[in-house]
Amino acid sequence: MTLVRPKRPLAAETAATIRSRGAVGAVLLTIRAAAAQAVAFVGTLVLAHLLSPTGLGIVAFGTTMVTIGSFFADGGLGAVLIRRAGDPTDDELQTLLAVQLMLALVIALGLGVVGSRTGTIGAVTAIMGCSLPLLALRAPHAIALERALEYRPIASIEFTESLVFYGWAIAAVEAGWGVWGVASAAVVRSLVGSALMTVASPLGLITPRLTRSTLWSMLGFGIGFQAVGLATLARSQGVNLVIAVVGGETLLGYWSLANRLLLVPFWVFQALWRVSYPTMARLRAGGEDTRLIVERFARVTALVSGAVLAPLAVSAHYLVPAMFGANWTPAAAPLPWACAGLVVGGPVSVAAAGYLYAERDVRTPLVATIVNGAVWIALTALLLKPLGIAAVGIGWMAASWTEAAMFSRALSRARIAVGRMILVPVAVAAASAFLAYAARTPLASGLAPGILTATVALAAYLALTLAFNRGDLLATVKRVRSLA
């Protein structure tokens, strides 16, 4: 069949156009992701009052299993099509859809068979697994939009998915469905999102068709890219499994809430991670030197993330019990440590990932991710019993710093001094957090002291940034205004 192609030939775009579209995409994804996380935050707040920590832990386990299934259904083939200079062929897109759809159906069936024999937690996971084939249907359309750096529809669809998921989940739980309502919301979200992605895509209707020769030609880079993804998946989901085995479902519920709260600053990194690879791949294919873009990514990410992470780290112990209830107080313990890890590791990872993939270097991200996961999982397992759920945050911090050191060393071989680029923003973030911590009222509790402490941290961060990093701040503000 003939597919509808984008009207503008991608290869004909200039380097300036690609950089501009990448920057617009980063801003759009950041803003829309922030809105989606606001919805997720409110939704989590409501669900935390409707479900017990054990119930939320069951949902977290189901989400973990579905995330693992989604990863294996992906196969890494989409990364190959993003990196290529020319447009994907019809055979490639149809093969991509066929492979992902077949894998998703097999995994969903497997979750259903196992889940039907393992009680409530297995049955909930089986229902959530029904979302996998629906997710597979969007694969070619998402690739087409990302290659064209068309992030406006992507961001809008993802925000809509968040609204649909939490709206359905809350309504279903209120109706008495309990954890089953949250499980069904995962299926509804995937159905709505895939339908919207198909409509937004320039490709038109695609039918799956597996061509073996095409599949083999796509597997080279895809296997390496997928290996990095596998290490990332093993890291994050391995931590969840360690918590469940060593600490039980209640501690997993605490970590699930803490992890949800960390998504608030994480949207900064997610947006830039997502944009950096397609943008740098397109520029690299055109013969552009991307080293200056790497340094710019690091500076901007460090500047923005510090403004979010410092207030969160210093106010978490106030805000979590005030907003979610006293029974959720332990969930605040990992947050300051995780923020300390993210403020260093996030900007370095964002700067390194897209550049290294565009340079066809998958070995460095793979090794760094494996080491990161080993450190995080080992420290969590070792410290969880004596320190409680705070051990997960401590492990995250140590793992992030280790990964940042490895990435910095790799980039230094290309004469990219990413460590120097983030030094001032990181120091400013640490100083503002310590100032806000020193100014807090130790005996006070509740929402108001938490908001006040976060406000003091943000004000200190902005003041210190104006004093010591004025150039990057003004350049970032000017850049955002030019994209409005």
C-alpha positions, 0 to 999 in steps of 0.5 A: 500500500502507499503511505501518505508522506509529510509534505516537507522533505525532511532531508531538505531542512537546514541545520538552523531549521532543525535546531529551531524545531528541536528547541520548540519541541523541547519547550512544548514537551516541557510545558505539556509534560508539566501540565500532564504531571500536574494532572498526575500529581492531583490524580495521585493525590486523590488515589492515595486517599482512595486506595491503601498503600498496599493497593497502590503497591499492587498497581505499581507492580502491575505497572512494572510488569507492563513497562517491562512488556512494553519494552520487549515489544518495542524491539529497538527498531524505531531508533533505527528509523529515527537515526536514518537520514532518509525517510523510512520506506513503506516496508520498514514501517509495516515491518515495524508495526508487524513485529511490535504487534506480534510481540505485544500480543504474545506478552499480553497473552503470557501476562493473562495466563500467569496472572489468572493463577496468581491472585489479585496482583496477577489479575490486575497485571493481566488487565493492564497487559491488555494495553500492550497491543494498543500501544503497538499500533501507534509505533509507525505514527510516533516515529514519523512525528518524531523524525519530523520533530513535530512535537506539538501533537505528541505533547497534546496527545500525551497530556490527553492520555494523562487526563483520560487515565486519571479521570477514568481511574478516579471515577472507577475507584469511586464507583467501587472498582478499587484497584480494578478501576486503575487497571482498566484505566491503563487500557482506556488510556492506550486506546485513546492515545493510539487512536489520536496518534494515528489521526495526527500522523502524516502516514495514514492507515498502515497495515502490518506486514513482516518482510524478513529482509527488511527486518534483518537490515534494521536489527544492527543499531536496533539491538545495541540501542535496545540493550541500553534500554534493557539495562535502563529497564533492569535498573528501574524495575529491578529497584522495584522488585528489590523493594518488594522482596526485601521490604514488602508491598507497603514499602513499594507503595511508599516508593511508588508515591515518591517516584510519582513526585519525582516525575514533577522535576523529571519532565525537564529531563524527559523532554530534553532526552526525547528531543536531543537524539532526533535533533542531533541525529538529523544534524549529524546526518547533515554533517553538522558539529553537534558539540556546542549543542551538547554543552548548551543542552547541559547548561540549560538543563542544569539551570532549569532542573536546579530551580525545581529540585532544590525546593522539592528536596528541602520541602518534601518532609513537610509537603508529603504528609500534609498533602497525602496524609500522615500514613504516607510520611515515609514516602518523603525520605528518598526525595532529598537524596534522589534530588541530589542525584538528579541535579548532577546526573540529569544534565550530564545524561541529557547532554551525553545521550543524544550526542553519543547515539548520533555518533553511533556509540551505544557502548558508552551509554550501555556500560554507564547504565549497567554500572548505574543500575548495579550501584542503585540496586546493590545499595538499595538491597544493602541499606533498605533494612537498616535505613528504610525507604530512604535507602532507595534515594541514597542508592539513586544519588550514588548511582547518578553521580557514578553515571555522570562521571562515566559520561563526562569522561566519554565526552571529554574525549570529544573535547566537550567539558560538560562537567564545567558547564553544570558546575555553577548551577549545581553549586547554586542549587545546593547552596539554595537548598541549604539556606532554605533548610537553615531558615526552616521552622523545625517544630512546625508542620503542615502545608504552609511551612512546606510551601514557605520552605520551597519558596525560600529555596526558589527565591535563593536559587534565583538570587544566586543565579542572578549573581553567579550565572546571569548569562545563562539565565538571560540567554535561556529566558531570551530563547524561550521568548523567541519560541513563543 
